[in-house]
Amino acid sequence: MAFADTFKVLSDPERRKILELLKKGAMSAGEIASNFNTTGATISYHLKILKNADLIFERKEKNYIYYQLNISVLEDVMIWIASLKEGDTNANEE
């Protein structure tokens, strides 16, 4: 996924809040949803978008699905941003 798409996914405040919650560790959809005043379907929608952007991944355990951060995509974005700070003219967008 290109950086522009990643930034678009990150532009939503609810998705950013989900990522903040997941930095504490893996959580089920129900645990995530308990932190919002919205429907479960809305949370599922945001989880799907985050998963499609490779910002999170899921792990199935018995009857539950647990979501975790995928740090590698965030690290790529941070490296790109750091290269701008350093004035690196060779930084390329995916």
Phi, psi and omega in degrees: 000135180288156181303322181301319178293320179298315180296324178296317178297319181286350183288342181276126183296328179291322178292322176296322178295321177300315178298320177300318179297319184285345178292344177278345180138178183296143179218150173280165178300321179296319178295320178295312183299330181294348179265004184232154172258062182213173183283159175298326179297323179294317179296318177301320178299312180295321178297321179297316179296315179297321179292316178298332178274002182062021177277339175222162171224162183245152178228124180271133180220107185055242182265010184241153172244126178253139181252141179223156175292145170253097187293333186300320179293317179295323177296319177300317179296317181295321178296317179297315179297318179298324180294330176293320180296323181280352181075024180290113181277355180264004180291129181244145172275145179300000000 
